[in-house]
Amino acid sequence: ADSGDAPIDNNPVENAIRPIALGKKNWLFAGSEASGRRAAAIQSLLGTAKLNGIEPLSWLTETLEKLPAWPNSQIDELLPLRR
């Protein structure tokens, strides 16, 4: 608090999570707990892609095309953090 390095508000974080907060009511009907977990994982990956300056749809499309032939031992190389 003495240095003034910390931002005065958390607006960037609130703006980043707004789509998730707005969709909460719709996601109550994901179908099952497992479906909800999968949806949360996909949203996290797409959000990570955005934060790393990667266009989410192109990253997801490219990853899904590579996935069937990709070795399990190297699966982490497909994550948006690795680009």
Backbone as CSV, one residue per row, in Angstrom:
resi,resn,N_x,N_y,N_z,CA_x,CA_y,CA_z,C_x,C_y,C_z
1,ALA,0.820,-1.186,0.000,0.000,0.000,0.000,0.870,1.259,0.000
2,ASP,2.056,1.158,0.555,2.918,2.337,0.611,3.507,2.713,-0.736
3,SER,3.753,1.726,-1.611,4.422,2.008,-2.878,3.471,2.479,-3.979
4,GLY,2.211,2.140,-3.909,1.258,2.529,-4.943,1.325,1.667,-6.193
5,ASP,2.001,0.517,-6.140,2.113,-0.372,-7.301,0.823,-1.130,-7.595
6,ALA,0.035,-1.398,-6.588,-1.197,-2.165,-6.780,-2.264,-1.271,-7.409
7,PRO,-3.029,-1.817,-8.371,-4.092,-1.016,-8.979,-5.159,-0.656,-7.948
8,ILE,-5.811,0.466,-8.169,-6.809,0.949,-7.214,-8.107,0.139,-7.278
9,ASP,-8.346,-0.540,-8.386,-9.550,-1.357,-8.506,-9.224,-2.652,-9.242
10,ASN,-10.207,-3.523,-9.325,-10.002,-4.801,-10.008,-10.892,-4.904,-11.244
11,ASN,-11.136,-3.792,-11.922,-12.004,-3.788,-13.105,-11.561,-4.759,-14.192
12,PRO,-10.262,-4.881,-14.508,-9.885,-5.853,-15.553,-10.335,-7.277,-15.224
13,VAL,-10.221,-7.665,-13.962,-10.644,-9.009,-13.564,-12.162,-9.127,-13.656
14,GLU,-12.866,-8.127,-13.178,-14.328,-8.171,-13.246,-14.821,-8.223,-14.687
15,ASN,-14.179,-7.484,-15.576,-14.566,-7.523,-16.987,-14.281,-8.891,-17.603
16,ALA,-13.207,-9.532,-17.170,-12.849,-10.840,-17.716,-13.843,-11.924,-17.300
17,ILE,-14.377,-11.826,-16.091,-15.283,-12.877,-15.608,-16.757,-12.539,-15.838
18,ARG,-17.059,-11.356,-16.356,-18.452,-10.958,-16.569,-19.241,-11.967,-17.414
19,PRO,-18.698,-12.467,-18.547,-19.483,-13.447,-19.327,-19.839,-14.694,-18.525
20,ILE,-18.958,-15.109,-17.653,-19.245,-16.295,-16.827,-20.339,-15.975,-15.821
21,ALA,-20.235,-14.800,-15.194,-21.250,-14.415,-14.214,-22.623,-14.262,-14.868
22,LEU,-22.676,-13.700,-16.069,-23.953,-13.520,-16.754,-24.574,-14.849,-17.190
23,GLY,-23.744,-15.837,-17.468,-24.249,-17.121,-17.930,-24.567,-18.112,-16.831
24,LYS,-24.328,-17.740,-15.572,-24.518,-18.688,-14.467,-25.894,-19.341,-14.464
25,LYS,-26.910,-18.565,-14.660,-28.266,-19.114,-14.603,-28.473,-20.166,-15.699
26,ASN,-27.943,-19.906,-16.886,-28.065,-20.878,-17.970,-27.281,-22.147,-17.681
27,TRP,-26.173,-21.998,-17.033,-25.309,-23.160,-16.800,-25.780,-24.032,-15.646
28,LEU,-26.830,-23.618,-14.970,-27.408,-24.496,-13.955,-27.953,-25.767,-14.596
29,PHE,-28.209,-25.683,-15.905,-28.819,-26.799,-16.615,-27.817,-27.432,-17.575
30,ALA,-26.586,-27.637,-17.137,-25.537,-28.223,-17.972,-25.818,-29.696,-18.264
31,GLY,-26.681,-30.320,-17.514,-27.037,-31.707,-17.754,-26.599,-32.614,-16.633
32,SER,-25.388,-32.418,-16.159,-24.880,-33.222,-15.050,-23.667,-32.517,-14.462
33,GLU,-23.207,-33.011,-13.353,-22.012,-32.429,-12.731,-20.797,-32.587,-13.649
34,ALA,-20.697,-33.733,-14.301,-19.570,-33.966,-15.220,-19.617,-32.988,-16.402
35,SER,-20.810,-32.716,-16.910,-20.944,-31.744,-18.004,-20.512,-30.363,-17.558
36,GLY,-20.895,-29.992,-16.362,-20.498,-28.698,-15.811,-18.989,-28.589,-15.665
37,ARG,-18.359,-29.668,-15.230,-16.888,-29.663,-15.097,-16.215,-29.513,-16.462
38,ARG,-16.742,-30.214,-17.457,-16.170,-30.093,-18.807,-16.343,-28.681,-19.355
39,ALA,-17.521,-28.098,-19.147,-17.763,-26.727,-19.610,-16.816,-25.750,-18.922
40,ALA,-16.596,-25.943,-17.622,-15.679,-25.069,-16.887,-14.250,-25.209,-17.417
41,ALA,-13.834,-26.430,-17.727,-12.481,-26.648,-18.253,-12.311,-25.968,-19.613
42,ILE,-13.304,-26.098,-20.473,-13.224,-25.473,-21.804,-13.204,-23.952,-21.672
43,GLN,-14.044,-23.396,-20.803,-14.068,-21.945,-20.609,-12.730,-21.451,-20.062
44,SER,-12.121,-22.231,-19.179,-10.812,-21.853,-18.638,-9.748,-21.835,-19.732
45,LEU,-9.762,-22.840,-20.602,-8.795,-22.892,-21.696,-8.997,-21.732,-22.671
46,LEU,-10.247,-21.431,-23.006,-10.515,-20.326,-23.918,-10.133,-18.983,-23.289
47,GLY,-10.386,-18.831,-21.999,-9.978,-17.614,-21.295,-8.472,-17.472,-21.245
48,THR,-7.759,-18.587,-21.052,-6.297,-18.565,-21.038,-5.760,-18.175,-22.407
49,ALA,-6.382,-18.681,-23.452,-5.967,-18.309,-24.806,-6.119,-16.802,-25.005
50,LYS,-7.265,-16.257,-24.606,-7.501,-14.816,-24.742,-6.447,-14.009,-23.999
51,LEU,-6.181,-14.395,-22.759,-5.207,-13.660,-21.940,-3.798,-13.714,-22.521
52,ASN,-3.522,-14.736,-23.314,-2.197,-14.874,-23.921,-2.155,-14.330,-25.343
53,GLY,-3.191,-13.594,-25.726,-3.207,-12.957,-27.034,-3.453,-13.900,-28.194
54,ILE,-4.057,-15.044,-27.907,-4.356,-16.040,-28.938,-5.845,-15.972,-29.238
55,GLU,-6.210,-15.985,-30.508,-7.625,-15.974,-30.886,-8.224,-17.333,-30.504
56,PRO,-9.174,-17.362,-29.549,-9.669,-18.622,-28.996,-10.233,-19.609,-30.024
57,LEU,-11.032,-19.143,-30.976,-11.647,-20.065,-31.934,-10.598,-20.726,-32.818
58,SER,-9.618,-19.975,-33.284,-8.585,-20.584,-34.129,-7.724,-21.549,-33.319
59,TRP,-7.432,-21.202,-32.044,-6.655,-22.117,-31.201,-7.429,-23.414,-30.981
60,LEU,-8.727,-23.297,-30.664,-9.534,-24.486,-30.407,-9.658,-25.344,-31.655
61,THR,-9.895,-24.724,-32.798,-10.015,-25.457,-34.057,-8.723,-26.213,-34.364
62,GLU,-7.604,-25.516,-34.259,-6.300,-26.136,-34.528,-6.015,-27.278,-33.555
63,THR,-6.329,-27.058,-32.286,-6.073,-28.082,-31.260,-6.938,-29.316,-31.490
64,LEU,-8.214,-29.107,-31.809,-9.097,-30.260,-32.038,-8.695,-31.046,-33.283
65,GLU,-8.123,-30.368,-34.272,-7.632,-31.079,-35.460,-6.395,-31.915,-35.140
66,LYS,-5.529,-31.418,-34.278,-4.295,-32.124,-33.921,-4.537,-33.251,-32.912
67,LEU,-5.528,-33.085,-32.072,-5.732,-33.958,-30.914,-5.782,-35.460,-31.214
68,PRO,-6.495,-35.916,-32.241,-6.584,-37.367,-32.448,-5.229,-38.056,-32.678
69,ALA,-4.291,-37.375,-33.299,-3.000,-38.001,-33.603,-1.894,-37.571,-32.641
70,TRP,-2.219,-36.723,-31.688,-1.202,-36.183,-30.786,-0.871,-37.196,-29.694
71,PRO,0.422,-37.392,-29.390,0.797,-38.351,-28.328,0.358,-37.860,-26.945
72,ASN,-0.182,-38.756,-26.147,-0.637,-38.397,-24.804,0.484,-37.830,-23.942
73,SER,1.692,-38.287,-24.151,2.814,-37.821,-23.337,3.178,-36.367,-23.622
74,GLN,2.662,-35.802,-24.724,2.981,-34.416,-25.088,1.734,-33.534,-25.141
75,ILE,0.679,-33.957,-24.472,-0.600,-33.250,-24.560,-0.506,-31.826,-24.036
76,ASP,0.383,-31.588,-23.055,0.495,-30.243,-22.501,1.051,-29.232,-23.503
77,GLU,1.651,-29.692,-24.568,2.152,-28.794,-25.609,1.025,-28.124,-26.390
78,LEU,-0.182,-28.646,-26.295,-1.326,-28.067,-26.999,-2.004,-26.959,-26.204
79,LEU,-1.633,-26.805,-24.942,-2.256,-25.782,-24.102,-1.919,-24.390,-24.609
80,PRO,-2.835,-23.430,-24.422,-2.580,-22.073,-24.909,-1.423,-21.378,-24.198
81,LEU,-0.993,-21.876,-23.070,0.154,-21.297,-22.380,1.468,-21.599,-23.077
82,ARG,1.490,-22.609,-23.894,2.727,-23.083,-24.529,3.052,-22.369,-25.824
83,ARG,2.244,-21.447,-26.251,2.455,-20.794,-27.548,3.367,-19.627,-27.441
